[in-house]
Amino acid sequence: MKILICDKTEKEYIDQMRAAGLIVDIRDDITSEELPIVLPAYDGMVVRSRTNVRQPLIDVCPNLKVIVRGGVGLDTIDYEYARTKGIVVMNTPLASSASVAELAIGYMFMLARSLYRASSTMKAEKWDKKSFEGNEISGKTLGIIGYGNIGTETAKRALALGMKVIAYDPYVTSLNGVKMVTWDELLSQSDYISLHAPKTEETTNMIGAEQIARMKNGVRIINCGRGGIINEDALYEALISGKVAGAALDVYAEEPPTHWKLLKLDNVIGSPHIGAATKEAQARVGAEVAAKLIEFAKNMQPV
Ligand SMILES: NC(=O)c1ccc[n+]([C@@H]2O[C@H](COP(=O)([O-])OP(=O)(O)OC[C@H]3O[C@@H](n4cnc5c(N)ncnc54)[C@H](O)[C@@H]3O)[C@@H](O)[C@H]2O)c1
């Protein structure tokens, strides 16, 4: 079976695939213009978040049998269409949960104590102690939107910090002692809101001006889920007015972001979509991608 690696994948796992008999070519800088020319010669492809696999590309690859996405979301792949063409689409759903949850929790501390601003003043050789009275995390209510793998991992850590955790997820009933609440309860009761839902038609702009108006004054919002779930213009206005005291963003409606003035606000901290960017998560992703492809190839062999 011939596999095209379209995004960065650690060598160790490529070696594992080759050792199992797969023919693996690496084109981790391939462009969207080159893909329709190169990919038709392959039975399978490995993508991360850089490469989109849309319907027109699928249409020119009649030999394609498997797409493996190293990561969680499948929003970069027209996976339902691919499946109608008999292509198996797989991802690595658990590999990065702990890393993303840790980032969300880290952001909560940063927002509670204005750590980014405090550190910036020190680098500017300013001893501005009186500007930095923060809040404790303990005893506060964390509202989690999307109680899947990452939401659950975030909740576990927040409970260990003495927070009260509530969650809103229309597709999950109750888990691990976390109270599932209505949408209105989540918005109105949370001191911190952490987003862990996928981007779908239903979740796009699910937090806009009207939802923010129903939140507590001084709420802090963390988005390590997907950009576009929060309306960035509405968030910007709420951060200016102080309705939202702070926001931490790892993901954006467009990546790289175009709404730079949001990122430049004093009460916003951001990172360039690094939720899963830890050595541990990357190793788990690579191992899972290799294992899934090797298993797939075994099942393809005639008996
Ligand atoms: N920042 C990063 O680098 C990074 C890394 C990995 C994953 N993610 C994103 O985090 C998100 C969650 O990942 P996961 O592994 O927990 O996925 P998951 O599928 O395990 O959980 C997602 C949960 O969202 C729920 N959901 C769906 N529609 C909803 C709605 N309208 N309202 C509330 N909840 C809804 C689902 O029922 C599910 O329980 C994904 O969108 C993923 O793309 C980001």
Ligand as a Chemical Component Dictionary entry (heavy atoms), coordinates in Angstrom:
data_LIG
# 
_chem_comp.id                   LIG 
_chem_comp.type                 NON-POLYMER 
_chem_comp.pdbx_formal_charge   0 
_chem_comp.three_letter_code    LIG 
# 
loop_
_chem_comp_atom.comp_id 
_chem_comp_atom.atom_id 
_chem_comp_atom.alt_atom_id 
_chem_comp_atom.type_symbol 
_chem_comp_atom.charge 
_chem_comp_atom.model_Cartn_x 
_chem_comp_atom.model_Cartn_y 
_chem_comp_atom.model_Cartn_z 
_chem_comp_atom.pdbx_ordinal 
LIG N1  N1  N 0  -6.504  23.688 20.485 1  
LIG C1  C1  C 0  -6.086  22.573 19.939 2  
LIG O1  O1  O 0  -4.952  22.441 19.521 3  
LIG C2  C2  C 0  -7.027  21.405 19.853 4  
LIG C3  C3  C 0  -6.477  20.108 19.891 5  
LIG C4  C4  C 0  -7.329  19.034 19.862 6  
LIG C5  C5  C 0  -8.707  19.243 19.748 7  
LIG N2  N2  N 1  -9.206  20.503 19.679 8  
LIG C6  C6  C 0  -10.647 20.713 19.538 9  
LIG O2  O2  O 0  -11.279 20.450 20.784 10 
LIG C7  C7  C 0  -12.627 20.060 20.520 11 
LIG C8  C8  C 0  -13.059 18.946 21.437 12 
LIG O3  O3  O 0  -12.233 17.799 21.255 13 
LIG P1  P1  P 0  -12.590 16.417 21.970 14 
LIG O4  O4  O 0  -11.463 15.501 21.720 15 
LIG O5  O5  O -1 -13.042 16.653 23.359 16 
LIG O6  O6  O 0  -13.821 15.967 21.082 17 
LIG P2  P2  P 0  -15.056 15.065 21.519 18 
LIG O7  O7  O 0  -15.742 14.669 20.277 19 
LIG O8  O8  O 0  -14.606 13.994 22.459 20 
LIG O9  O9  O 0  -15.969 16.077 22.355 21 
LIG C9  C9  C 0  -16.703 17.108 21.785 22 
LIG C10 C10 C 0  -17.988 17.227 22.573 23 
LIG O10 O10 O 0  -18.694 18.358 22.088 24 
LIG C11 C11 C 0  -20.073 18.041 22.162 25 
LIG N3  N3  N 0  -20.910 18.911 21.360 26 
LIG C12 C12 C 0  -21.278 18.766 20.058 27 
LIG N4  N4  N 0  -22.127 19.752 19.708 28 
LIG C13 C13 C 0  -22.275 20.524 20.806 29 
LIG C14 C14 C 0  -23.046 21.698 21.082 30 
LIG N5  N5  N 0  -23.838 22.254 20.164 31 
LIG N6  N6  N 0  -22.973 22.240 22.318 32 
LIG C15 C15 C 0  -22.186 21.683 23.273 33 
LIG N7  N7  N 0  -21.473 20.561 23.074 34 
LIG C16 C16 C 0  -21.506 19.993 21.849 35 
LIG C17 C17 C 0  -20.135 16.582 21.746 36 
LIG O11 O11 O 0  -21.351 15.977 22.185 37 
LIG C18 C18 C 0  -18.906 16.013 22.432 38 
LIG O12 O12 O 0  -19.233 15.461 23.696 39 
LIG C19 C19 C 0  -12.672 19.662 19.037 40 
LIG O13 O13 O 0  -13.351 20.646 18.319 41 
LIG C20 C20 C 0  -11.268 19.687 18.607 42 
LIG O14 O14 O 0  -11.133 20.048 17.283 43 
LIG C21 C21 C 0  -8.387  21.586 19.745 44 
# 
loop_
_chem_comp_bond.comp_id 
_chem_comp_bond.atom_id_1 
_chem_comp_bond.atom_id_2 
_chem_comp_bond.value_order 
_chem_comp_bond.pdbx_ordinal 
LIG N1  C1  SING 1  
LIG C1  O1  DOUB 2  
LIG C1  C2  SING 3  
LIG C2  C3  SING 4  
LIG C2  C21 DOUB 5  
LIG C3  C4  DOUB 6  
LIG C4  C5  SING 7  
LIG C5  N2  DOUB 8  
LIG N2  C6  SING 9  
LIG N2  C21 SING 10 
LIG C6  O2  SING 11 
LIG C6  C20 SING 12 
LIG O2  C7  SING 13 
LIG C7  C8  SING 14 
LIG C7  C19 SING 15 
LIG C8  O3  SING 16 
LIG O3  P1  SING 17 
LIG P1  O4  DOUB 18 
LIG P1  O5  SING 19 
LIG P1  O6  SING 20 
LIG O6  P2  SING 21 
LIG P2  O7  DOUB 22 
LIG P2  O8  SING 23 
LIG P2  O9  SING 24 
LIG O9  C9  SING 25 
LIG C9  C10 SING 26 
LIG C10 O10 SING 27 
LIG C10 C18 SING 28 
LIG O10 C11 SING 29 
LIG C11 N3  SING 30 
LIG C11 C17 SING 31 
LIG N3  C12 SING 32 
LIG N3  C16 SING 33 
LIG C12 N4  DOUB 34 
LIG N4  C13 SING 35 
LIG C13 C14 SING 36 
LIG C13 C16 DOUB 37 
LIG C14 N5  SING 38 
LIG C14 N6  DOUB 39 
LIG N6  C15 SING 40 
LIG C15 N7  DOUB 41 
LIG N7  C16 SING 42 
LIG C17 O11 SING 43 
LIG C17 C18 SING 44 
LIG C18 O12 SING 45 
LIG C19 O13 SING 46 
LIG C19 C20 SING 47 
LIG C20 O14 SING 48 
# 
